Amino acid sequence: MKKVLFYSVFLLVFQIGKAQEKFVVYFDNNKYDLNKVEQAKFDKWIAQNKTSKILSITGSTDEVGTNGFNDTLSQKRVNTIYALVNGKLKIRKDFKSISLGEKGATSTNKAENRKAIIHYIFEKDLAREDEILGITPKVVQEEEIIPIEEERMHFPEGATLQDKIELSTKGTLIRLNNINFHINTFAVMANSKPSISELVRVLDKYPKIKIEIQGHICCVDKDVKNLSLDRAKQIKRILVYEGINERRIKVRGFGVSKPKFPIPEKTEFEAAQNRRVEIMILDK
């Protein structure tokens, strides 16, 4: 059992110490304060490492004495070193304090087991801190939202934008009527202002609502200039300028990939239906 426990502790310390620097101080028998020689060595190390960052402090003892006594003694040694470095060096937020007691006794020389080990990294390595520690960023997978076409919502005839948003659920698509752009640009025409102002007013009234602005274009085989996305971004810029928090708004351009009518369109009505800006409700 003791061998298994030692092996587990060894793995933990190995993982923490891998690819990092370490500094060791030693203690007199049954002591947790540094003697003059070790204090001088420690002070010199501090002076040389003012820009370094501490990751962990590990304390250990020899095998003389009870397990309980040694566990307490090794923790006191950790506490001593922490008190000496706190406020003088940077310390990682998830700093690890490891008290091994006699389980950290790896040498046949008892004096070499009465120690505290500081694991740290140099300033030049701070940009690689997580990489050195083997920490990989958590990838947060966004919830897939299934779009619900506006026609399937069967909104009441004459429903306003506010009415539609109030009746909507997550994923509902709502067309922003009368949003017009100058030809082949993302410049919004002046006659679009009432529709955009209405959207601002509704988003102001319901601050928990999050939306995705979706741009669509017509009349071409491919959105070569990514105009649909640029138009969606332009609507977002206007909303943010009007005081809507940008974190509530996502944008997406679909080009001609989701037409209401087949391309090429046969009439101006079909082209107008394909050339549109919609919002999708992401959260309410």
N, C-alpha and C positions, 0 to 999 in steps of 0.2 A: 504493500500500500504506500509505503514511504517513497519507494522508487517511482511509482506512478505519479505521486504528488510532485516529486522533484522534477520529473520530466515535464509535467504541465507548466510548472513555474518557469522552467528553463525556456520553454517555447514562448511564453509570454514576454519574458525579458528579451529574448532574441528578436522577437518581432518589433519591440519598442526600440531596440538598439540598432537594428539593421540600417546601414547607410547613414548613421549619425555619429556625432562626436560624443565622447564621454570623458568625464573627469571624476577621479576617485579620491576621497579623503578617508583617513583611517582614524579610529577611536581607540583610546586606551580601554583596558578590560573593564566591562560593566559601566562605562562612561558614555554619555551622549553629548558632551561638550568637547570641542576641539582643544587639543593641547597647543602649546605655543608654536611648535614646528608645523603642525597641520594648519593652524590658523594663518600662519605666514604664507604657506603654500596656497591656501584658499584665497587670501587677499590678493596675491599676485595673479591668480587665475581670473578673479573678478576684474582687475584692472586691465587685463588683456582681452576681455570678452564683453565689454560694455554694450556692444551692438548685437551680441548673440541672443538666441531665444531658447529658453529652457522648455523641454518637452516632458520630462519626468524626473523624479528622484526616487531611488530605490535604496532601502536600508536593509542591513543584515547583521547577524551576530555569529559568534562561534557556537559550538554545540554544548558548551558548559552551561548548566542551569536548566530550569524547566522550560517547556514550550511557552507557557504563558508569560513568564518573565522575559524570555528572549523576544517574543512578539511585541511586547510593550516597549522593550529597549530599542528594537529596530525602528519602531514608529517614532519614538522620541528622537532618534538620530535623524530621521527624515524631517521631523518638525524643526529641528535645530538648523539644518541646512536651508530649509524653506524660509525660515525667518531671516537668515543671513542674505538670501538672494532677493527676497521680496522687496520691490521698490527700487532695486539696483539694476536688474536685468528684465527683459521681456519674458513673460511666462505665457505659454499657450493656454487658451481658455479652457480646453478640456485636459488640462494638466493632470498627470497621473502621479499619485503618491502610492508607492508600493512598499509595503512592509513585509519582508520575507522571513524575518526572525532567523532561526537556525537553518531554515530550508535554503537560505542563500549561501550556506557554508560549502564552498566548492573547492577550497584549498586544504591541504593537509597542515598548513601553517595557520594556527588559530588566529594570529594577529592579522593575517590577510583577509579574514572573514568579518572582522569588526569594521564595517565600512558603510559608506553611503556613495552611491554612484549618481552623478548628474548626467543625464542624456540631453544633448543640446544640438543646435545647428548654427552655423555661422550666418552672418548677415547676407553674404553672397548667395546663400542657398534658400533664403526666405521665400523667394518666388516659387520654389519647387517644394515647399513644405509638405503639402498634401501628397505629392508624388513620392517624396522620400518616405513618408509614413505609410505609403501603400493605400491611401484613401482615394477612392474613385468617386467623382461627383454622382449624386443620386439623380437618375433620370426620371423625372416625373412625367408619367404618361398622361396626356390630357384625355379627359373623357370624350368618347366619340359621341357627337350629337347628330341625331338623324334629322335632316331637314324636313319640315312639313310645309308643303306648298301652300301659299295663301288661299288658293281656290278650295283646298280641302278643309279650311277652317270655317267656311260658310259664315263669314262675318255679315252682320245685318246690312242691308242696303243703306248707303249713306253714312256708314261708320267712319268716324274720324280716325286719324292716326292714334290718338290717345285711346279711343275705344278699342281699336285693334290690339294695341299693346296690352291693355288691361285684360282682354279676352285671350291673349296668346299664352302658349306654354313654351317650355324650352324647345328650341329648334324651329319655332314658327318663323317663316319668311314673310316679310311685309314689304311691299313695293313702296318706295318713296316717290309719290307722284310729282310731276312738274319739276323734276331735277334735270336741268339742261346744261350742256357744255358747248362751248364754241367748237366748231368742226375740227376734228383730228387733234384736239388738245384736251388738257384736263382743266382748263379755265372755266369756272362756273359762270353761267350767264346770270345777269341781274334778276331775271324773272324767277329764279330758283329760290330767292331769299325767303319768301313766305313758308315754303315747305321745310327749309332748313331751320327756320325760326321755330316752327311748330315742333320739330324733333328736339331742339334744344329745350324748349319749354317742358316737354314730356319727360326728358331725361333729368331735368332739374327737379321735377315733381317726384320722380321715383328714383332716388339715388342708388338703389341696389341693383337696378337693371344694368346688365352688360350686353353689349351687342357686337355683332360682326357686320361691317359694311362690305357688301359684295358688289363688285362692278362687272357689268356685261356690256359688250359692244355688238354691233351688227355689221352686216353688209360686206364682210371680208372673209377670206378662208382661214386666216390666222392672225392673232393679235401680236404682230411682230414687235411693236414698240411697247408692249405691255401696258397699253393705254387703259385697259379696264382696271388694273391695279392702281395706276396713277390717279385715276378719277376717284377711286375709293379712298385713297390716301388724302386727296384734296378735301373731300367731305370731312374726314377725320380732323384735318388741320383746322377747318372752320369751327367744328364742334369744340375742339380744345381751346381755340382762341376765344370762344364764347363762354369758357369756364368749365367745360365738362372734363373730368379727370381722364387723362389719356389711357390709364390702366383699365378703364371700362370699355375700351373700344379696340377691337381687332379689325384688320382689313384683309380683303382677299379679292383677287381679280380672276375671273373665269374666262375672260376673252370671249370666244364664240363657242365654248364647249357646252353651254347649257342654254341653247336657244329655245324660246317659246314656239317659234315657227322655223321650218327648215330654211337653211341658207343655200342659195340666194333667196332672199325674201321676194315675194311677188308684189307686195303693195307697201306703201309707206306705213300703213297701220301695222303690218307684220314687222317691219324694220323698227318701228317705235317700241313695239312690245319686246323685241330682242335687246334693244339699246336701253338699258335700265340700270337703276341702282336700287338694291334691296338691303334690308337689314335682317339679320337673323338673331333671334333672342337667344343669348347664351346663358343668362341667369336672371332671376327676378327676385 
